[in-house]
Amino acid sequence: MTESAALISNDAIVLGIIALMLGLVFKTSTSEHKMLKAFYRYVPALLLCYFLPSLLNTFNIIDGDKSQLYYVASRYLLPASLVLLTLSVDFKRIFALGPKALIMFLTGTLGIVIGGPIAIMLVALVSPETVGGNGPDAVWRGMTTIAGSWIGGGANQVAMKETYEVGNDMFSVMVTIDIIVASIWMAVLLIMASRAKQLDEKNGANTDALDELKETVEAFQRKHSRIPQLPDFMYILAIAFGVTGFAHLVSDNLAPWIGTNYPVLADYSLASKFFWMIIVATTGGLMLSFTKARTMESVGASKVGSAFIYVLVASIGMKMNILAIFEHYELFIVGIIWMLVHASLILIVAKAIKAPTFYMAVGSQANVGGAASAPIVAAAFHPSLAPVGVLLAVLGYTIGSAAAWFCGQLMRLVAPM
């Protein structure tokens, strides 16, 4: 089949279409219309943010590979979003959740880190060609993007794509596996949320701290929230893109120096400009969280960061060819095994330490879904607990790039060549 030129090649038009799609998804997903509520009960809004732009590429309306929107989003909006999402970290509040909350979150992270290599090794015993490959389309490389997504979210997913130089076709497959498998697990967690009281009683979990936590969160929101003004938004942009600029400055000089003087480190992505850009941006956000700059969260810093993420998600979607999944359907088995390792580990630990269902569910979703869906799971227990989901998801953004990178190295070691 001869490849014809895309119908639309002007990125300004493409950006307009994508913005309209995102607006449509958010407008309809928050609608009270009976049919729309029923639709979004089964189809996550995040899935549509990937899927709708992918139709543009799949049916040759645009050429996702030639568009520069993804480059702009991944180099400018991605590090800016990481700054704004980590800016709101309050380590005192995280530790105030108690050791069980952190144990469950870190158990979820460990389940993802070891689950990928385990899934590769198990499938390789039966079908090594399924998890093999070389170059940009090597399966282990593609799986690093799932690791990034499942330890933090979309920002870390793109970070792994660039760091490990994953091919676009393989990335399309992995994004689809990521969303579908993660959505199935999220549905299981929501069902568990609806039965949390019975599950906690059966497990002997003490939920008194949760009641106190609800009151604390509600009091904090009442005290600090205010209507943002134009200077607030300008300050948010100054912080986000100021740190982003510094991250580029460091990465543009550090990565080539490492590549020239220590070429062996290139195998560990330490000569990658993108890797250092992400590390510096995340570190910058964390450092600012100890300053007055973190008060910008009260006027929506993380919401601005999330908006950047959704533009990034859409730009990823427009590079996807949804038909590619039919050529790699067997990789869904790898994704399911991976999630089963994560789920089994977190359920076993939750039972062993008698952790409340809330800590288990939100700790898991803060890893697997990140800031986009962890609040949804948290709110399923009680609306006032939604910020707790954001808080743990921010912790996922903080450690996500490093943990996903380490997972990638493990998968590289065990993957058949």
C-alpha positions in Angstrom: 0.0 0.0 0.0 1.5 3.3 -1.1 1.8 5.8 1.7 0.1 9.1 0.8 0.6 12.6 2.3 -1.3 13.4 5.4 -4.4 15.6 4.9 -3.2 18.1 7.5 0.4 19.1 7.9 0.2 22.5 9.7 1.0 22.0 13.4 -1.1 25.0 14.4 -4.2 23.3 13.0 -3.2 20.0 14.6 -2.8 21.7 17.9 -6.2 23.3 17.6 -7.8 19.9 16.8 -6.1 18.2 19.7 -7.1 21.0 22.1 -10.7 20.6 20.9 -10.5 16.9 21.5 -9.2 17.3 25.1 -11.8 19.9 25.8 -14.5 17.6 24.5 -13.3 14.7 26.6 -13.2 16.8 29.8 -16.5 18.4 29.1 -18.3 15.1 28.5 -16.5 13.2 31.3 -17.8 15.7 33.9 -21.3 15.8 32.4 -24.3 14.7 34.5 -26.0 13.3 31.4 -27.1 9.7 32.1 -25.7 8.2 28.9 -22.3 10.0 29.3 -22.0 9.0 32.9 -22.7 5.4 31.9 -20.1 5.6 29.1 -17.3 7.0 31.3 -18.1 4.5 34.0 -16.5 1.9 31.6 -14.2 4.0 29.4 -11.6 6.1 31.3 -11.2 9.7 30.1 -7.5 9.2 30.0 -7.9 6.4 27.4 -9.8 8.8 25.1 -7.1 11.4 25.5 -4.7 8.9 23.9 -7.2 7.2 21.6 -8.9 10.1 19.8 -5.6 11.8 18.6 -4.4 8.3 17.5 -7.3 8.1 15.0 -5.9 11.2 13.3 -2.6 9.4 12.7 -4.1 5.9 12.0 -6.3 7.3 9.2 -3.6 9.6 7.8 -5.4 12.8 8.7 -2.1 13.9 10.2 1.5 12.5 10.2 2.4 12.1 13.8 6.0 11.4 13.0 6.5 14.6 11.1 4.7 16.8 13.5 6.8 18.8 16.0 4.1 19.0 18.7 5.4 15.9 20.5 8.9 17.4 20.5 7.7 20.6 22.0 5.5 18.8 24.6 8.2 16.4 25.7 11.1 18.9 25.9 9.2 21.9 27.3 5.8 20.9 28.8 7.1 17.6 30.3 9.9 19.0 32.5 7.6 22.0 33.4 4.9 19.6 34.6 7.3 17.6 36.7 8.4 20.8 38.4 4.8 21.8 39.2 3.8 18.3 40.3 6.8 17.8 42.6 6.5 21.4 43.9 3.6 20.4 46.1 5.4 17.6 47.9 4.9 18.0 51.7 7.1 15.3 53.2 5.7 16.0 56.7 2.2 15.2 55.5 3.4 12.1 53.6 5.0 10.7 56.8 1.9 11.8 58.8 0.0 9.2 56.8 1.7 6.6 58.9 4.2 3.9 58.0 1.6 1.6 56.5 0.6 4.1 53.8 4.2 4.5 52.7 4.9 0.7 53.0 2.0 0.0 50.7 3.1 2.7 48.2 6.7 1.4 48.1 5.4 -2.2 47.9 3.5 -1.2 44.8 6.6 0.4 43.4 8.7 -2.7 44.1 6.0 -4.9 42.5 6.3 -2.9 39.2 10.1 -2.9 39.3 10.4 -6.7 39.7 7.2 -7.5 37.8 8.6 -6.5 34.4 11.7 -8.7 34.6 9.7 -11.6 36.0 7.1 -11.3 33.2 9.9 -11.3 30.6 11.6 -14.4 32.2 8.3 -16.3 32.4 7.2 -15.7 28.9 10.7 -16.3 27.6 10.5 -19.9 28.9 7.6 -20.6 26.5 8.1 -18.0 23.7 11.4 -16.2 23.8 10.7 -14.4 20.5 7.7 -12.7 22.1 9.9 -10.8 24.5 13.0 -10.5 22.3 14.1 -8.1 19.6 16.9 -5.6 19.1 17.2 -1.9 18.5 14.3 0.6 19.0 11.7 -2.1 18.7 13.2 -4.4 21.4 10.3 -5.5 23.7 12.3 -4.7 26.9 12.8 -1.1 25.7 9.1 -0.7 25.1 8.3 -2.1 28.5 10.4 0.6 30.1 7.7 3.0 29.1 5.1 0.9 30.9 7.4 1.0 33.9 7.5 4.8 33.7 3.8 5.0 33.4 3.1 2.6 36.3 5.6 4.3 38.6 4.3 7.9 38.4 2.4 8.5 35.2 2.6 9.9 31.7 5.5 12.2 32.4 7.8 9.4 33.4 6.5 7.2 30.6 7.7 9.7 28.0 10.9 10.1 30.0 11.6 6.4 29.5 10.7 6.5 25.8 13.3 9.1 25.2 15.9 7.7 27.6 15.7 4.2 26.1 15.1 5.4 22.6 11.9 3.3 22.1 10.6 3.0 18.5 7.2 4.6 17.7 5.5 1.4 16.6 6.6 -0.4 19.8 5.6 2.6 21.8 2.1 2.5 20.3 1.7 -1.1 21.4 3.0 -0.5 24.9 0.8 2.5 25.4 -2.3 0.5 24.5 -1.2 -2.4 26.8 -0.5 0.1 29.6 -3.9 1.8 29.4 -6.0 -1.4 29.0 -4.3 -3.5 31.7 -4.1 -0.5 34.1 -7.8 0.3 33.6 -8.8 -3.3 34.4 -6.8 -3.1 37.7 -8.3 0.3 38.5 -11.8 -1.2 38.0 -10.8 -4.0 40.5 -9.6 -1.3 43.0 -12.9 0.6 42.7 -14.9 -2.5 43.4 -12.7 -3.1 46.5 -13.3 0.6 47.6 -17.1 -0.1 47.5 -16.5 -3.0 49.9 -13.7 -1.4 52.0 -15.6 -1.6 55.3 -16.1 -5.4 55.0 -12.6 -6.0 53.8 -11.0 -4.0 56.6 -13.1 -5.8 59.2 -12.1 -9.2 57.7 -8.4 -8.2 57.7 -8.6 -6.6 61.2 -7.3 -3.3 59.9 -7.6 -0.2 62.2 -9.1 2.7 60.3 -9.2 5.3 63.1 -6.3 7.2 61.5 -8.2 7.6 58.3 -11.1 9.4 60.1 -8.5 11.8 61.6 -6.9 12.2 58.1 -10.3 13.1 56.6 -10.7 15.9 59.1 -7.1 17.1 58.6 -7.4 17.3 54.8 -10.7 19.2 54.9 -9.2 21.7 57.4 -6.1 22.2 55.2 -8.2 22.8 52.1 -10.4 25.4 53.9 -7.3 27.2 55.2 -5.2 27.4 52.1 -7.4 27.4 49.0 -8.1 30.7 47.3 -9.1 32.1 44.0 -6.0 32.5 41.7 -5.2 35.8 40.2 -3.2 36.6 37.0 0.0 37.2 39.0 -0.3 33.8 40.5 -0.4 32.1 37.1 2.5 34.2 35.9 4.5 33.1 38.9 3.6 29.5 38.3 4.8 29.8 34.7 8.0 31.5 35.8 8.8 28.7 38.2 7.9 25.9 35.7 9.8 27.2 32.7 12.6 28.8 34.7 13.5 25.4 36.2 12.9 23.8 32.8 15.4 26.2 31.2 18.0 25.4 33.9 17.4 21.7 33.3 18.2 22.1 29.6 21.3 24.2 30.5 22.6 21.4 32.7 21.7 18.5 30.4 23.1 20.2 27.3 26.5 20.4 29.0 26.6 17.4 31.4 25.4 14.7 29.0 28.0 15.4 26.2 30.7 15.6 28.9 29.8 12.2 30.3 29.5 10.8 26.8 33.0 12.0 25.9 34.8 11.2 29.1 32.9 8.1 30.3 31.4 6.5 27.2 30.7 3.3 29.0 28.0 5.1 31.0 26.0 5.6 27.8 24.7 2.0 28.2 23.0 3.2 31.5 21.5 6.3 29.8 23.8 8.6 31.7 24.9 10.2 28.5 21.3 11.1 27.5 20.4 14.8 27.6 16.8 13.8 28.2 17.6 11.7 31.2 19.5 14.6 32.9 16.8 17.1 31.9 14.2 15.0 33.8 16.4 14.5 36.8 17.3 18.2 37.1 13.6 19.3 36.6 12.4 16.8 39.3 15.2 17.7 41.7 14.4 21.4 41.1 10.8 20.9 42.0 11.7 19.0 45.1 14.1 21.7 46.3 11.5 24.4 45.8 9.0 22.3 47.8 11.0 23.4 50.9 10.5 27.1 50.0 7.6 29.5 49.9 7.2 28.6 46.2 5.2 25.5 47.3 2.4 27.8 48.3 1.6 28.1 44.6 -0.2 24.8 45.1 -3.0 26.7 46.8 -3.7 28.5 43.5 -3.5 25.4 41.3 0.2 24.7 40.4 -0.4 21.0 40.1 -3.6 21.6 38.0 -1.5 23.6 35.5 1.1 20.8 35.6 -1.7 18.2 34.9 -2.9 20.3 32.0 0.6 20.2 30.5 0.5 16.4 31.0 -2.7 16.0 29.1 -1.3 18.0 26.1 1.6 15.7 26.3 -0.7 12.6 26.4 -2.5 13.8 23.3 0.7 14.5 21.5 1.8 10.9 22.3 -1.5 9.6 21.0 -1.2 11.3 17.7 2.0 9.3 17.1 0.2 6.0 17.7 -1.1 3.6 15.1 -3.9 1.7 16.8 -3.8 -1.0 14.2 -0.3 -2.0 15.4 -1.7 -3.7 18.5 -3.2 -6.4 16.4 0.3 -7.4 15.3 1.5 -7.8 18.9 -1.6 -9.1 20.8 0.6 -11.7 22.6 2.3 -8.9 24.5 -0.9 -8.4 26.4 0.0 -11.6 28.2 3.2 -10.0 29.3 1.4 -7.0 30.6 -1.2 -9.1 32.5 1.6 -11.2 34.2 3.4 -8.0 35.1 0.2 -6.5 36.8 -0.5 -9.8 38.5 3.0 -9.7 40.2 2.3 -6.1 41.4 -1.2 -7.0 42.6 -0.2 -10.2 44.3 2.7 -8.5 46.2 0.7 -5.5 47.3 -2.3 -7.7 48.5 0.0 -10.1 50.4 1.8 -7.2 52.2 -1.5 -5.5 52.9 -2.8 -8.6 54.6 0.5 -9.2 56.5 0.6 -5.7 58.1 -3.2 -5.4 58.3 -3.2 -2.2 56.2 -6.5 -0.5 55.5 -7.9 -1.1 52.1 -7.6 2.6 51.4 -3.8 2.5 51.8 -3.5 -0.6 49.6 -5.7 0.8 46.8 -4.4 4.3 46.8 -0.8 3.1 47.2 -1.2 0.9 44.2 -3.0 3.4 42.0 -0.6 6.2 42.9 2.0 4.0 41.2 0.0 2.6 38.3 -2.2 5.5 37.5 -0.3 8.5 38.8 -1.9 11.9 39.5 -4.5 11.3 36.7 -6.4 8.5 38.5 -5.0 8.1 42.1 -7.4 10.8 43.3 -10.3 9.0 41.6 -9.6 5.9 43.6 -9.0 7.9 46.8 -12.3 9.8 46.3 -14.1 6.5 46.0 -13.4 6.0 49.7 -14.3 9.6 50.7 -14.2 12.9 48.6 -12.0 14.6 51.1 -9.3 12.0 50.6 -8.8 12.8 46.9 -5.8 15.0 47.7 -4.1 12.1 49.5 -4.2 10.3 46.1 -2.5 13.3 44.6 0.1 13.4 47.4 1.2 9.8 46.9 1.1 10.2 43.1 3.4 13.1 43.4 5.7 10.9 45.4 5.5 8.5 42.4 6.6 11.3 40.1 9.5 12.0 42.4 10.9 8.5 42.3 9.3 7.3 39.1 12.1 8.2 36.6 14.8 6.6 38.8 12.8 3.5 39.6 11.6 3.0 36.0 15.2 3.4 34.8 16.4 0.7 37.2 13.5 -1.6 36.1 14.6 -1.0 32.5 18.2 -2.1 33.4 16.8 -5.3 35.0 14.7 -6.0 31.9 17.6 -5.4 29.6 19.7 -8.0 31.6 17.0 -10.8 31.4 15.6 -10.1 27.9 16.5 -12.7 25.3 18.6 -11.3 22.5 
